[in-house]
């Protein structure tokens, strides 16, 4: 359908998971894709995959917690494709989940630096290019955690970063509306990616928070989703279909978080 024809999308955390799924979906709709990540091997492989399918794609190494790295990555994408229309601040980590008295300051800082500072830096350096293009769409990957669910034991840093992303999104949605720039957040629930494999959990059983659904979840697909489910939501928000939608968080979890 080419809903994103002639548009350029910059996606952080684009080498895997939700970022990669969204990159593939956007490319199918005609967008040029800038993949920004620290996973160089996976990022280059996806770049080559998209190019083999006829899409315009570029991988750039980008540490979203580092200002110069983010600025250089965005500038590289603009040099390659000439403009910027869609920004997907998607990179993030679960970090360490542990009782608050056991959560070290450097562990708190790392989670907030990647998830919240990284979102700010991505938007900060992208906005001048969006304004130059006459408008665009900013998307942020938040989560059901910290926004509608607070039952994951030990996830204080992660949930705080995700709540902060939604507040940030709402502030800039109003700030940038007069420039025809929309800003929204997707809040995924249980999406099948590898992010859980990189989550460190320490002594979370001590906290005593436990949610059990003896008969299973009544949510759509029992609350289990795939990256494409988030990607299609992002497509709506990035395309002209979402032209009058700004300042909202959309929960992509089949309704599962309503139980918690």
N, C-alpha and C positions, 0 to 999 in steps of 0.2 A: 504493500500500500504506500510505501515511501512517505510515511508520516513525518520523518525527520530528514527529508531530502535537503541537501545543501547546508546542513547544520553540523557543527563541530561540538563534540561532547568530551569533557575532561572528567575522568573517573579515577578517584583515588581508591587504593585497595582493589585495583582492576584486574589483578592477575589470577584471582581465585574467588570462589564463593559467589556471593551476591554481586560483587563488582564484575566478575567475569560473565555471569549470567546476563547482567544488564548490558554489558558491552556487546555481547552477541545479539541481544534483542535489538538494541539501538542500531547496530550495523545492518541488520535485516531490514530496518526501516530507512536506510539510506544515509545515516549519520557517519561522519568521519570520527574515529575514536582515538583519544589519547589515553593510553593506559599508564597510570602512575602507581608505582609500587616499589617495595624493597625486595620482592621475590623476582630477581632478574631472570632466572631460567624459565619460570612459569610465565612471566610477562612477555618475554620474547617469543615463547612458543605460541601464546595466544595471538600476539601480533602477526606471526607468520600464518596462523590458522585463518585469521580474518582476511589477510591479504590474499590468501589462496582462494577465498570465496568471493573475491572481487571488491572487498571493502577497503577503504582507506584507513590505515591504522598505524599508530606509532607507540612504541613502548619507551617510557622514560623512567629512570630510577628516581624515586622520590621518597624521602623520609618526611612524613607530614608534621612531625614535631619540630622540624628544623626550618626556620624561615627562609634561608637562602635556597635550600633544596626545593621547597614548594614554589618559590618565585621562579627559579630556573626551569622547573618542570613545566609550569604554565607558559612561560615565554617560549620554550622549545615547541610546545604544541601550537602556539599561535604562529610562530615562524613557519612551521611545517604546513599548516592548513589555512593561514591567513585571517582567522577570526576565532571567536569563542561564543557559543550560544547556550550550552548546557553544562552545568557544573554539578557533579555528583560527589559530594563529600561523604565517602562511604568507608574509608579506611578506619579500622578500629580493632581493639583487642578486648577480651574479657578480663585479662589481667589476673590478679590474685584474689581469690575469694576465701576469706578467713575472718575470724572474730576481730572486731575493731581494735582490741588491745594488742592483737598479734600482727595487725597490718602495719608494715614498716612505712615510714614516710616516703622512702624512695619508690616503693611499690605503688602507693597512692599517686605520687607525682607522675610515674610512667603512664599509668592508665589515663589520668587527666590530660597529660601532655599529648598523647596520641589521639584520644577520642575528642576532647573538647578544644584544646589549643590547635590540634590539627584541623578541625572544622573551621575555626576562626581564620587560620592562616590561609586555607584554601579559598575561602570566600574573600578574604582581604585582598589577595593578589589577583583574584579572578574578576572582581567587580569592575575595575576600569575597562577591561576588555569587553565585558557584557554591555556596559554603557556605550562603548564605541560601536558595538554591533546594533545598537538601537533597542536592546532589551534581551531577555532570555529567561532561563529557568534554573533555579538553584534547588538541588535536592540534598537532603541530609539523611543518612541512615542513623536513626535513633534506635529505640527498642521498646518493647512492652515493659521491660524492667526500668523502674524509675519514673514511669509515666502512668502505668495502669496496674502494674504488678510489683509487689514488694516482698514476695515470699521466698526469694532465692537467698538462702543463708550465706552471709559473708560477702555479698556483692555490693558493699557500700560504695566503693570507689566507682565501680562500673555503673551502678544505678545513678549516682550523682552526676557522672559525666553525661549520661543519656538524658536525664532531666534538664541539665544545662543546655544541651543541644536544642531541645524543643523551645526553651525560653529564648535562646539566641535566634532561632528561626523566626519566632514571632516578632521579635524586635526588628530584625532586618527586613521582614516582609513589608512592614509599614514604611520603613526608611527608604526602601528601594522601589516601592510601588509606582511612584511618579516617573521613574525611569523605565517603566514597562518590564521590570524584573520581578518575577514571581519567586517565592521561596516557600517550600513545603518540606515536611519530614515524613519518611516512612518508618513505621515502628514494627519490625518483624517480631514474630514469636519464635516458635521452634522451626527453624529452617535448616534443612539438611546441608550443612557445610562442614568444613574442618576446623572451625573456630574453637569448638569444645576441646579438640585435641591439644590446643595450646593454652588451656585454662589450668591454672594451678589452684587446687582446693586444699586448704589446710585446716583441719580440726573444725570443719563446718558442723559436724554432728553435735558439738558442744553448744551451739546456739539454740537448738531446740525448736526450730521452725520446720514443720513437715506438713506438706499438703498431699493428701491421698484421695484418689478418685476410684473407689473400689470397683465401680462398674465401667470404668473408662471415661474418657472425655466425651461429652455430647456435642462438642464443637465440630465444625466441618473437618472432615478427614482426621478427626481426633486431635486437631490442632497442629498436625504435622504438615509442613510445606516444603517446597523446593525453591531454589533461587529464581526460577522462571516466574513464580508467583509474585515475588517482589519486583522482578524486572518488568512485568506487565503493568504493575501499579506505577512504577517509575515512568514507563512509556506514556501512560495517560497524563501524568503530571508534567512531563517534559514537552509533550506535543501540544498542538492547538486544541485538542480535546479538553485540556485543563486550563484554557486561556483565562478563565475567570475564577480560578482556584488559587488562593495564596494565603499563607499564614495558618495552615492546618497540618495536624499530624494524622496520618492514616494508619490504622492498625492492620497489619497483614498477618493474621494468626488464626483465621477461621472462627474467631469469636472466643478462642480458648481463654484469653486473659480476663474475660468477664467473670470467670469462676473464681478468680483469685484476688 
